[in-house]
Amino acid sequence: MHGCSIRALWILNLQDTVVFSRRFPVVEKRWRLACQREKEHPEDSENGGCVKPLLPTDPELASAFAERKRREGSARGYGIRLSHSTQDSDSWIDDPITRHIIMLHINREEENEYTLWPLVLHIKGVFYILVLPLVEPQQYKSYMRMCRRSDCGNAGGVVDGLSSLLLNLPCITGACVVAQTLGDIITGDLADPEVVTSSSPSVGGLLDSLTGSIGMSGISARAKPALAPVVALTTSGASLVGAVMSDAPRSTSRPIDKDVLRSFISASMPFGTPLDLNFTNIAAIRANGFSSADPPLADLKQPAWKPYLYKGKQRILFAIHEVVNAAMYDRDEISDAISISGQVNCRAELEGLPDVSLPLTGLKSANVEVLSFHHCAQVSEHGVDKQAFMFSPPLGNFVLIRYTASCSLDPPVKGFYQLSMVSEDEGAFLFKLRLMEGYKAPLSMEFCTITMPFPRRRVSSFDGNPSIGTVAMTEHSVEWKIIISGRGITGKSIEATFPGTIKFFPRTSSKVSTLNRMVTGRTVDEDSDVDQDGPNNMANIEEHLMEVMNKDLQAAELEEPFCWQAYNYAKVSFKILGGTLSRVSIDPKSVRIYPTVKAPVEFSTQTISGDYILWNTLGRCPSAVYPKLQ
């Protein structure tokens, strides 16, 4: 990753204890030299603060992180300036990106306080991953000046805000990838993007829509050698996955396998510079090594992301998968928010080290707003309506392109949801939906499910008959399966209604304790597993909740917007085959391979999945409570 070097990284658990850390002395030496050069030109020190070539110890960093959680309200914070925000804090910047790019104040008894910035924060499972990339002292000082300005933030229309500064720092992107990869390793989430070769349904259902996969592939031809990325590590590596995956978010986590992390870091980012963060490649090299039967090419430089060369029948496979992100309010005063995030998955089974060129056209008509490429790609032509690029494909399946686009069509599922609490333990609800209106063949909806979650209450029973589909109940939700996988609809639209009532078990004081921060105004971090409520306090909260239920509806904090006391939303999940909403497509005839080889280009699947929200039209919604989020 060009332009990215890592000074240090830390992994903390929910108890704010550092369970793993790694510092890179070579990169830190570069930081110290840059700080020394900056001292020779101290004219900006008064405005930007003093730059110190220091790294905290693990206890110092853990203490600073815990203090930031207390100051900002949670691990991520709000990302917007509130009444209690102070200068020299992330929330003072008034930019939501500070939920992911944070600053820590380090206190030392023998020295003055200093700050660490930029720290990339990634939360995965029961762990916090913090990655500190190398930046220039002047960029650090620019951020410190923002922390003292009164007119910063995107809301104020400032051009030279934090987002503008981060755009000029490629190390931020690299640090985000490092943090995400480490999180995937410690939680065992290491699945490659899938590419299928047939149009027949795969596993489908809610699994595909939640994981964002393209389906379970029937491809048997794998690049040599055969890889077993998790199993081929060690017994300790397997135990790592099992240990982490078995931990509940509020349980005490077991120690992570530090040997697995050390081995991966040493191989993927030697001396603090990320080279290849593909865990499959690293695990394959460690498990299989290199044999004399696969000598490196003498006339070509083999990239790090392709440690082994493919041998066999040649072909290129593409698949496009889009996810519809939407918040449907069904209100005149609040506009529905709809966007599309998509990715082009690729599998290039090509011998040698060929280059593949591919033009993307029609971007303007497809309403593409953001476009990013795999690090193996080089973009040679930029334009509003066209992007031409060339890439040297790695082994196996990989995400070639990611993009976001606006939706020119109505969402595949639209309508409204209403829920009114007629008493403390009973509510009446109504769904009225339209599916696939305006969508024609070959688009086919494979399944559609509506879920009413009630994370704060236990469901005792429900009564109601939907016009189509089946209904099931769990302890904390009601699930309406409108279209069951395998019984999809093609070329037609349907209407679906579901009126009914739902009853909950009576509240207990132990259940009410989790709502204390919403009704008392106290800042209690939801990531903490410490119960801070006493019996008397819980009784007062329950009395206050009964009063609130009959009067006004209280919103949750931004960190957990869906856990509303008012049960304010329903969740829509669906999957559509046969096309895309953004009209992004790849013409197989336009793909060129250099040097020229006879390799068929196949466009395997196009899928759309949805995982969005229907807000209760009778309750309050985030846009009404927090207008800055619009």
C-alpha positions as CSV (number, residue, x, y, z in Angstrom):
1,M,0.0,0.0,0.0
2,H,1.8,3.0,-1.3
3,G,2.0,5.9,1.2
4,C,1.0,3.9,4.3
5,S,3.2,3.1,7.3
6,I,2.0,2.1,10.7
7,R,3.6,3.5,13.9
8,A,1.8,1.1,16.3
9,L,-1.4,-0.8,16.8
10,W,-3.4,-2.0,19.8
11,I,-6.2,-4.4,20.5
12,L,-8.4,-3.8,23.6
13,N,-11.2,-5.8,25.1
14,L,-14.5,-4.5,26.6
15,Q,-12.8,-4.0,29.9
16,D,-10.5,-1.4,28.3
17,T,-7.5,-3.7,28.7
18,V,-4.8,-4.0,26.0
19,V,-4.7,-7.7,25.0
20,F,-2.3,-7.2,22.1
21,S,0.0,-4.4,20.9
22,R,2.7,-4.0,18.3
23,R,5.1,-1.1,17.7
24,F,7.2,-0.6,14.6
25,P,10.6,1.0,15.6
26,V,11.6,1.7,11.9
27,V,8.5,3.8,11.3
28,E,8.8,5.4,14.8
29,K,12.3,6.5,13.9
30,R,11.0,8.3,10.8
31,W,8.4,10.0,13.0
32,R,11.1,11.2,15.5
33,L,13.3,12.5,12.6
34,A,10.2,14.4,11.2
35,C,9.6,15.9,14.7
36,Q,13.2,17.0,14.9
37,R,13.0,18.8,11.6
38,E,9.8,20.4,12.7
39,K,11.5,21.8,15.8
40,E,14.0,23.6,13.5
41,H,11.0,25.6,12.1
42,P,8.9,26.3,15.2
43,E,6.9,29.2,13.7
44,D,3.7,27.1,13.7
45,S,4.1,25.7,17.2
46,E,1.9,28.3,18.9
47,N,-1.1,27.6,16.7
48,G,-0.6,23.9,16.1
49,G,0.8,22.8,19.4
50,C,4.0,20.9,20.2
51,V,4.7,17.7,18.3
52,K,6.2,15.1,20.5
53,P,8.0,11.9,19.3
54,L,6.4,9.7,21.9
55,L,4.3,6.5,22.1
56,P,2.3,5.5,25.1
57,T,2.7,2.3,27.1
58,D,-0.1,-0.1,27.1
59,P,-1.6,1.0,30.4
60,E,-1.3,4.7,29.4
61,L,-3.2,4.0,26.1
62,A,-5.9,1.9,27.9
63,S,-6.4,4.7,30.4
64,A,-6.6,7.4,27.7
65,F,-9.1,5.3,25.7
66,A,-11.3,4.7,28.8
67,E,-11.2,8.5,29.5
68,R,-12.2,9.3,25.9
69,K,-15.2,6.9,26.2
70,R,-16.3,8.7,29.3
71,R,-15.8,12.2,27.7
72,E,-17.4,11.4,24.4
73,G,-20.2,9.3,25.7
74,S,-19.2,5.9,24.2
75,A,-16.4,4.2,22.4
76,R,-17.1,5.9,19.1
77,G,-18.7,9.0,20.4
78,Y,-21.4,11.0,18.7
79,G,-19.4,12.6,15.9
80,I,-21.3,15.9,16.3
81,R,-20.8,18.9,18.6
82,L,-23.1,18.8,21.6
83,S,-23.7,21.2,24.5
84,H,-21.1,19.4,26.7
85,S,-18.4,19.3,24.0
86,T,-15.2,21.0,24.8
87,Q,-12.2,22.2,22.9
88,D,-9.4,19.7,22.1
89,S,-12.0,16.9,21.8
90,D,-13.2,14.9,18.8
91,S,-16.8,16.0,19.1
92,W,-15.6,19.7,19.0
93,I,-14.6,19.0,15.3
94,D,-18.3,18.4,14.6
95,D,-17.7,15.8,11.9
96,P,-19.1,12.3,12.0
97,I,-15.8,10.9,10.8
98,T,-14.5,11.4,14.3
99,R,-16.5,8.3,15.2
100,H,-13.8,6.3,13.3
101,I,-10.7,8.6,13.3
102,I,-10.1,9.5,16.9
103,M,-7.7,11.4,19.1
104,L,-6.4,10.3,22.5
105,H,-4.9,12.5,25.3
106,I,-2.0,10.8,27.0
107,N,-1.1,11.8,30.5
108,R,2.2,11.2,32.1
109,E,3.3,12.1,35.6
110,E,6.8,13.1,34.6
111,E,5.9,14.9,31.3
112,N,3.2,17.2,30.0
113,E,0.1,15.8,28.3
114,Y,0.4,15.0,24.6
115,T,-2.0,13.6,22.0
116,L,-2.1,10.7,19.5
117,W,-3.7,11.4,16.2
118,P,-4.9,10.0,13.8
119,L,-6.0,6.7,15.5
120,V,-8.3,4.5,13.3
121,L,-10.9,2.9,15.5
122,H,-12.5,-0.4,14.4
123,I,-14.9,-2.3,16.6
124,K,-15.2,-6.0,15.8
125,G,-16.9,-8.5,18.0
126,V,-15.8,-7.9,21.6
127,F,-12.6,-6.1,20.6
128,Y,-11.5,-2.5,19.8
129,I,-8.7,-2.3,17.2
130,L,-6.7,1.0,17.2
131,V,-4.2,1.6,14.4
132,L,-1.9,4.7,14.4
133,P,-0.5,5.5,10.9
134,L,2.4,7.8,10.2
135,V,1.5,11.4,9.1
136,E,3.5,14.5,8.7
137,P,3.8,16.9,11.7
138,Q,2.2,19.6,9.7
139,Q,-0.9,17.5,9.2
140,Y,-1.0,16.7,12.9
141,K,-0.8,20.4,13.7
142,S,-3.6,21.1,11.2
143,Y,-5.9,18.8,13.2
144,M,-4.9,20.4,16.5
145,R,-5.8,23.8,15.2
146,M,-9.2,22.5,14.2
147,C,-9.8,21.3,17.7
148,R,-9.6,24.9,18.9
149,R,-11.7,26.6,16.2
150,S,-15.2,27.7,16.7
151,D,-16.3,27.4,13.1
152,C,-15.2,23.9,12.1
153,G,-17.2,21.0,10.9
154,N,-19.2,20.2,7.8
155,A,-22.3,21.6,9.2
156,G,-20.8,25.1,9.2
157,G,-19.9,24.9,5.6
158,V,-16.1,25.0,6.2
159,V,-14.1,24.0,3.2
160,D,-10.8,23.1,5.0
161,G,-12.5,20.8,7.5
162,L,-11.4,17.4,8.8
163,S,-12.8,15.4,5.8
164,S,-10.7,17.6,3.4
165,L,-7.6,17.0,5.5
166,L,-8.2,13.2,5.5
167,L,-8.6,13.1,1.7
168,N,-5.0,14.0,1.4
169,L,-3.8,11.2,3.7
170,P,-3.7,7.9,1.9
171,C,-2.3,6.3,5.1
172,I,-5.9,6.6,6.6
173,T,-7.3,4.2,4.0
174,G,-4.4,1.8,4.6
175,A,-4.8,1.9,8.4
176,C,-8.6,1.2,8.0
177,V,-7.8,-1.9,5.9
178,V,-5.2,-3.0,8.5
179,A,-7.7,-2.6,11.3
180,Q,-10.5,-4.4,9.4
181,T,-8.2,-7.3,8.5
182,L,-7.0,-7.7,12.1
183,G,-10.7,-7.7,13.3
184,D,-11.6,-10.4,10.8
185,I,-8.6,-12.5,12.0
186,I,-9.5,-12.4,15.7
187,T,-13.2,-13.1,15.1
188,G,-12.7,-15.7,12.4
189,D,-14.6,-13.7,9.7
190,L,-12.3,-14.7,6.8
191,A,-14.7,-15.7,4.0
192,D,-13.7,-14.6,0.5
193,P,-16.2,-12.9,-1.7
194,E,-18.1,-15.6,-3.6
195,V,-18.6,-15.8,-7.3
196,V,-21.1,-18.3,-8.8
197,T,-21.1,-19.8,-12.2
198,S,-24.8,-20.7,-12.5
199,S,-28.0,-18.8,-12.2
200,S,-29.5,-21.4,-9.9
201,P,-30.3,-20.2,-6.4
202,S,-27.6,-20.6,-3.8
203,V,-28.1,-20.8,-0.1
204,G,-30.1,-17.5,-0.4
205,G,-32.5,-16.3,2.3
206,L,-31.5,-14.1,5.1
207,L,-28.0,-15.5,5.2
208,D,-27.1,-14.0,1.8
209,S,-28.6,-10.7,2.5
210,L,-26.9,-10.3,5.9
211,T,-23.4,-11.5,4.8
212,G,-23.6,-9.7,1.4
213,S,-22.4,-12.8,-0.4
214,I,-23.0,-13.5,-4.0
215,G,-24.0,-17.1,-3.2
216,M,-22.2,-20.3,-2.4
217,S,-20.1,-21.3,-5.3
218,G,-19.9,-24.6,-7.0
219,I,-16.5,-23.8,-8.5
220,S,-14.1,-26.6,-7.9
221,A,-11.1,-25.5,-9.8
222,R,-8.8,-23.7,-7.3
223,A,-5.5,-22.1,-7.9
224,K,-2.6,-24.3,-6.7
225,P,-1.8,-25.1,-4.1
226,A,-5.0,-26.0,-2.4
227,L,-5.5,-23.6,0.5
228,A,-7.0,-24.1,3.9
229,P,-6.7,-20.7,5.3
230,V,-7.9,-21.3,8.8
231,V,-7.4,-25.0,9.4
232,A,-3.9,-24.9,7.9
233,L,-2.6,-22.5,10.5
234,T,-2.2,-24.4,13.7
235,T,-4.3,-25.9,16.4
236,S,-3.9,-22.7,18.3
237,G,-5.2,-20.8,15.3
238,A,-8.3,-22.9,15.2
239,S,-8.8,-22.5,18.9
240,L,-8.6,-18.7,18.4
241,V,-11.6,-18.7,16.1
242,G,-13.6,-20.8,18.4
243,A,-12.7,-18.8,21.4
244,V,-13.6,-15.5,20.0
245,M,-16.7,-16.6,18.2
246,S,-18.2,-18.2,21.3
247,D,-17.9,-15.0,23.3
248,A,-21.0,-13.0,23.8
249,P,-20.7,-9.2,23.7
250,R,-21.1,-8.9,27.4
251,S,-19.1,-11.9,28.5
252,T,-15.4,-12.0,29.6
253,S,-13.4,-12.7,26.5
254,R,-10.7,-15.4,26.4
255,P,-7.1,-14.5,25.5
256,I,-6.6,-14.1,21.8
257,D,-3.9,-16.1,20.0
258,K,-1.0,-13.7,19.9
259,D,1.2,-16.0,17.8
260,V,-1.3,-16.0,14.9
261,L,-1.4,-12.2,15.0
262,R,2.4,-11.8,15.3
263,S,2.9,-14.2,12.4
264,F,0.4,-12.4,10.1
265,I,1.8,-9.0,11.0
266,S,5.4,-10.0,10.4
267,A,4.5,-11.5,7.0
268,S,1.9,-8.9,5.7
269,M,3.4,-5.7,7.0
270,P,7.2,-6.0,7.7
271,F,8.7,-3.0,9.4
272,G,5.3,-1.4,9.6
273,T,4.6,-1.1,5.8
274,P,1.5,-3.1,4.6
275,L,2.3,-5.1,1.6
276,D,-0.3,-7.8,1.2
277,L,-3.1,-8.1,3.8
278,N,-4.8,-11.1,2.2
279,F,-5.0,-13.6,5.0
280,T,-5.5,-16.5,2.6
281,N,-2.2,-15.8,0.8
282,I,-0.3,-15.4,4.1
283,A,-1.7,-18.6,5.5
284,A,-1.0,-20.5,2.2
285,I,2.6,-19.4,2.2
286,R,3.0,-20.3,5.8
287,A,1.4,-23.7,5.4
288,N,2.8,-24.7,2.0
289,G,5.9,-22.6,1.3
290,F,7.3,-22.6,-2.2
291,S,8.4,-25.6,-4.2
292,S,11.0,-26.0,-7.0
293,A,8.2,-26.9,-9.3
294,D,6.9,-23.3,-9.2
295,P,10.0,-21.2,-9.9
296,P,9.4,-17.4,-10.1
297,L,9.2,-15.8,-13.5
298,A,12.6,-14.4,-14.5
299,D,11.4,-11.6,-16.8
300,L,8.4,-10.3,-14.7
301,K,8.1,-9.1,-11.1
302,Q,5.6,-11.2,-9.2
303,P,3.3,-9.0,-7.0
304,A,2.9,-9.8,-3.3
305,W,-0.8,-10.4,-3.8
306,K,-0.1,-13.3,-6.1
307,P,2.4,-15.6,-4.4
308,Y,1.4,-18.6,-6.6
309,L,0.7,-18.9,-10.3
310,Y,-2.4,-20.5,-11.6
311,K,-2.3,-23.5,-14.0
312,G,-5.3,-24.9,-15.7
313,K,-8.3,-23.9,-17.9
314,Q,-8.4,-20.1,-18.2
315,R,-11.4,-17.8,-17.7
316,I,-12.5,-14.6,-16.0
317,L,-15.7,-14.5,-13.9
318,F,-17.5,-11.3,-12.8
319,A,-20.5,-10.9,-10.4
320,I,-22.2,-7.8,-9.2
321,H,-23.9,-7.5,-5.8
322,E,-25.8,-4.4,-4.6
323,V,-27.3,-3.6,-1.2
324,V,-30.2,-1.2,-0.8
325,N,-29.8,1.0,2.2
326,A,-32.9,2.9,3.1
327,A,-34.9,4.6,5.8
328,M,-38.6,4.8,4.9
329,Y,-40.5,7.4,7.0
330,D,-43.8,7.7,5.0
331,R,-44.0,11.4,6.2
332,D,-44.5,14.6,4.3
333,E,-42.0,16.5,6.4
334,I,-39.2,13.9,6.2
335,S,-37.9,12.6,2.9
336,D,-37.1,8.9,2.5
337,A,-33.4,8.2,2.5
338,I,-32.3,5.6,-0.2
339,S,-28.8,4.8,-1.4
340,I,-27.1,1.8,-3.0
341,S,-23.8,0.3,-2.1
342,G,-22.4,-2.3,-4.6
343,Q,-19.3,-4.3,-5.4
344,V,-18.0,-6.1,-8.5
345,N,-16.5,-9.4,-7.5
346,C,-14.0,-11.1,-9.8
347,R,-12.2,-14.4,-10.2
348,A,-9.4,-14.5,-12.8
349,E,-8.1,-17.9,-13.6
350,L,-5.3,-16.9,-15.8
351,E,-1.8,-18.4,-16.2
352,G,1.2,-16.3,-15.7
353,L,1.0,-12.6,-14.8
354,P,-1.3,-11.0,-17.3
355,D,-2.9,-7.6,-17.1
356,V,-6.6,-7.1,-17.7
357,S,-8.1,-3.9,-19.0
358,L,-11.7,-2.9,-18.4
359,P,-13.6,0.3,-19.2
360,L,-16.6,1.3,-17.1
361,T,-19.0,3.4,-19.0
362,G,-22.4,4.9,-18.2
363,L,-21.5,5.9,-14.7
364,K,-23.5,9.1,-14.9
365,S,-26.6,7.4,-16.0
366,A,-26.1,4.8,-13.3
367,N,-25.9,7.6,-10.7
368,V,-22.6,6.4,-9.3
369,E,-21.3,8.8,-6.7
370,V,-18.3,7.0,-5.1
371,L,-16.0,4.6,-6.8
372,S,-13.0,2.7,-5.4
373,F,-10.8,-0.1,-6.7
374,H,-8.8,-3.1,-5.5
375,H,-5.1,-2.2,-4.8
376,C,-4.1,-4.3,-7.8
377,A,-5.8,-1.9,-10.2
378,Q,-4.4,1.2,-11.9
379,V,-6.9,3.8,-13.1
380,S,-5.7,5.3,-16.4
381,E,-8.7,7.4,-17.4
382,H,-11.0,9.5,-15.2
383,G,-14.2,10.9,-16.3
384,V,-17.7,11.8,-15.1
385,D,-19.2,9.1,-17.3
386,K,-16.3,6.7,-17.9
387,Q,-13.5,5.1,-15.9
388,A,-10.8,3.0,-17.7
389,F,-8.5,0.9,-15.6
390,M,-6.1,-2.1,-15.8
391,F,-5.4,-4.6,-13.1
392,S,-3.1,-7.6,-12.4
393,P,-5.6,-10.0,-10.7
394,P,-4.7,-11.9,-7.6
395,L,-5.5,-15.5,-6.9
396,G,-9.0,-16.6,-6.0
397,N,-12.1,-14.4,-5.5
398,F,-11.6,-10.7,-4.7
399,V,-13.6,-7.5,-4.7
400,L,-12.5,-5.5,-7.8
401,I,-14.7,-2.5,-7.4
402,R,-16.8,-0.9,-4.7
403,Y,-19.2,1.9,-5.3
404,T,-22.1,3.8,-4.0
405,A,-24.9,5.2,-6.1
406,S,-28.3,6.9,-5.7
407,C,-31.4,5.0,-6.5
408,S,-33.4,6.2,-9.5
409,L,-36.2,3.8,-8.9
410,D,-38.5,3.3,-6.0
411,P,-37.3,0.7,-3.5
412,P,-38.4,-2.9,-4.2
413,V,-40.4,-2.9,-0.9
414,K,-42.2,0.3,0.1
415,G,-45.2,1.2,2.3
416,F,-45.7,2.0,5.9
417,Y,-45.5,0.5,9.4
418,Q,-47.5,1.7,12.4
419,L,-47.4,0.6,16.0
420,S,-49.3,2.1,18.8
421,M,-49.0,1.0,22.4
422,V,-52.5,0.8,23.8
423,S,-51.2,-0.1,27.2
424,E,-47.9,-0.8,28.9
425,D,-47.8,-4.4,27.7
426,E,-49.9,-4.4,24.5
427,G,-49.6,-2.7,21.2
428,A,-51.6,-2.6,17.9
429,F,-49.7,-2.7,14.6
430,L,-50.4,-2.4,10.9
431,F,-48.2,-3.1,7.8
432,K,-49.3,-2.0,4.3
433,L,-46.6,-2.8,1.7
434,R,-46.1,-3.0,-2.1
435,L,-43.5,-5.3,-3.5
436,M,-41.7,-5.1,-6.9
437,E,-43.8,-2.2,-8.2
438,G,-42.3,-1.1,-11.5
439,Y,-39.9,-4.0,-11.6
440,K,-40.1,-6.2,-14.7
441,A,-38.4,-9.5,-15.8
442,P,-35.7,-10.7,-15.6
443,L,-35.7,-9.2,-12.1
444,S,-37.0,-11.8,-9.7
445,M,-37.6,-11.4,-5.9
446,E,-36.3,-14.6,-4.3
447,F,-37.4,-13.9,-0.7
448,C,-38.7,-11.1,1.5
449,T,-38.9,-10.9,5.2
450,I,-40.2,-8.2,7.6
451,T,-39.0,-8.3,11.2
452,M,-40.4,-6.4,14.2
453,P,-37.6,-6.4,16.8
454,F,-38.2,-5.6,20.5
455,P,-34.8,-5.8,22.1
456,R,-36.1,-4.3,25.4
457,R,-39.2,-6.5,25.9
458,R,-40.1,-10.2,25.8
459,V,-42.9,-11.1,23.4
460,S,-45.6,-13.2,25.0
461,S,-48.1,-13.5,22.1
462,F,-49.4,-11.9,18.9
463,D,-52.6,-12.0,17.0
464,G,-53.1,-11.3,13.3
465,N,-53.5,-12.8,9.8
466,P,-51.3,-11.4,7.0
467,S,-52.7,-11.3,3.5
468,I,-49.8,-13.3,2.2
469,G,-46.9,-15.3,3.8
470,T,-46.4,-16.8,7.2
471,V,-45.6,-15.4,10.7
472,A,-43.2,-16.7,13.4
473,M,-42.4,-15.4,16.9
474,T,-39.3,-15.4,18.9
475,E,-38.6,-14.1,22.4
476,H,-37.7,-10.6,21.2
477,S,-39.2,-10.3,17.7
478,V,-42.0,-11.1,15.3
479,E,-41.0,-12.3,11.8
480,W,-43.2,-12.0,8.8
481,K,-42.1,-14.1,5.8
482,I,-43.9,-12.5,2.8
483,I,-42.0,-14.5,0.2
484,I,-40.3,-17.7,1.0
485,S,-37.0,-18.7,-0.7
486,G,-37.8,-20.9,-3.7
487,R,-41.2,-19.3,-4.3
488,G,-40.1,-16.0,-5.8
489,I,-42.1,-13.6,-7.9
490,T,-41.1,-12.4,-11.4
491,G,-42.5,-9.7,-13.6
492,K,-45.4,-8.7,-11.3
493,S,-46.0,-6.6,-8.2
494,I,-48.0,-7.7,-5.1
495,E,-49.6,-5.9,-2.2
496,A,-49.2,-7.2,1.3
497,T,-51.0,-6.2,4.5
498,F,-50.7,-7.4,8.1
499,P,-52.8,-5.9,10.9
500,G,-52.5,-7.3,14.3
501,T,-51.8,-6.9,18.0
502,I,-48.8,-7.9,20.1
503,K,-48.5,-8.6,23.9
504,F,-45.4,-8.4,26.1
505,F,-44.6,-10.0,29.4
506,P,-44.8,-7.5,32.3
507,R,-41.7,-5.5,33.0
508,T,-39.3,-6.5,35.7
509,S,-36.8,-4.2,37.4
510,S,-33.9,-6.1,36.0
511,K,-35.1,-5.4,32.4
512,V,-35.7,-1.7,33.2
513,S,-32.1,-1.2,34.4
514,T,-30.7,-1.3,30.9
515,L,-32.7,1.8,29.9
516,N,-31.3,4.1,32.6
517,R,-29.3,6.2,30.4
518,M,-32.2,7.1,28.1
519,V,-34.5,8.4,30.9
520,T,-32.1,9.7,33.5
521,G,-29.6,11.5,31.2
522,R,-26.6,9.7,32.6
523,T,-23.8,8.7,30.3
524,V,-23.3,4.9,30.7
525,D,-21.3,3.3,27.9
526,E,-23.3,0.5,26.3
527,D,-20.0,-1.4,25.6
528,S,-19.4,-1.8,29.3
529,D,-20.4,-5.0,31.1
530,V,-20.6,-3.3,34.5
531,D,-24.1,-2.9,36.0
532,Q,-24.2,0.5,37.6
533,D,-27.9,0.5,38.8
534,G,-29.1,-0.1,42.3
535,P,-32.6,-1.5,43.3
536,N,-34.0,1.9,44.3
537,N,-32.8,3.5,41.1
538,M,-34.5,0.8,39.0
539,A,-37.8,1.3,40.7
540,N,-37.7,5.0,40.0
541,I,-36.8,4.3,36.4
542,E,-39.8,2.0,36.0
543,E,-42.2,4.6,37.3
544,H,-40.7,7.2,35.0
545,L,-41.1,4.8,32.0
546,M,-44.8,4.2,32.7
547,E,-45.3,8.0,32.7
548,V,-43.3,8.4,29.5
549,M,-45.2,5.7,27.6
550,N,-48.4,7.6,28.0
551,K,-47.0,11.0,27.1
552,D,-43.9,11.4,25.0
553,L,-41.5,9.1,23.2
554,Q,-37.9,9.2,24.1
555,A,-35.1,8.7,21.5
556,A,-32.1,6.5,22.1
557,E,-28.5,7.8,21.9
558,L,-26.9,7.9,18.5
559,E,-24.6,5.0,19.3
560,E,-27.6,2.6,19.5
561,P,-30.4,4.3,17.4
562,F,-32.5,1.1,16.9
563,C,-32.9,0.3,20.6
564,W,-35.7,2.7,21.1
565,Q,-38.1,2.6,24.0
566,A,-40.9,3.3,21.4
567,Y,-40.2,0.2,19.3
568,N,-39.8,2.6,16.4
569,Y,-38.9,0.5,13.4
570,A,-39.3,-2.7,11.4
571,K,-36.5,-4.3,9.4
572,V,-36.9,-5.3,5.8
573,S,-34.7,-8.0,4.3
574,F,-35.0,-9.3,0.7
575,K,-33.0,-10.7,-2.2
576,I,-33.5,-10.0,-6.0
577,L,-31.8,-11.9,-8.8
578,G,-31.3,-10.8,-12.4
579,G,-30.1,-7.2,-12.4
580,T,-29.0,-4.1,-10.5
581,L,-30.8,-1.0,-9.3
582,S,-27.9,1.3,-10.3
583,R,-27.6,-0.1,-13.8
584,V,-23.9,-0.7,-13.3
585,S,-22.8,-3.4,-15.7
586,I,-19.7,-4.9,-17.4
587,D,-19.6,-5.7,-21.1
588,P,-17.7,-8.9,-21.5
589,K,-16.7,-7.9,-25.0
590,S,-14.9,-4.9,-23.7
591,V,-12.5,-6.9,-21.5
592,R,-8.9,-7.2,-22.8
593,I,-6.1,-9.4,-21.6
594,Y,-2.4,-8.7,-22.2
595,P,-0.6,-10.7,-23.4
596,T,-3.5,-12.0,-25.4
597,V,-4.8,-15.4,-24.4
598,K,-8.0,-17.3,-25.2
599,A,-9.9,-16.9,-21.9
600,P,-13.7,-16.6,-21.9
601,V,-15.2,-13.8,-19.9
602,E,-18.3,-14.9,-18.0
603,F,-20.8,-12.6,-16.2
604,S,-22.2,-15.0,-13.6
605,T,-24.8,-13.2,-11.5
606,Q,-26.3,-9.9,-10.6
607,T,-28.0,-9.8,-7.2
608,I,-29.7,-7.1,-5.1
609,S,-30.2,-7.5,-1.4
610,G,-31.9,-5.2,1.0
611,D,-31.6,-4.7,4.7
612,Y,-33.3,-1.4,5.5
613,I,-35.7,0.2,7.9
614,L,-39.4,1.1,8.0
615,W,-39.9,3.7,10.7
616,N,-43.0,3.7,12.8
617,T,-45.1,6.6,11.4
618,L,-46.7,7.1,14.8
619,G,-43.4,7.5,16.7
620,R,-40.4,9.9,16.6
621,C,-37.6,9.2,14.1
622,P,-33.9,10.1,14.2
623,S,-34.3,12.9,11.6
624,A,-36.8,14.6,13.9
625,V,-34.7,14.2,17.0
626,Y,-31.3,14.8,15.4
627,P,-31.7,17.0,12.3
628,K,-27.9,17.1,11.8
629,L,-28.0,13.5,10.6
630,Q,-30.0,14.4,7.5
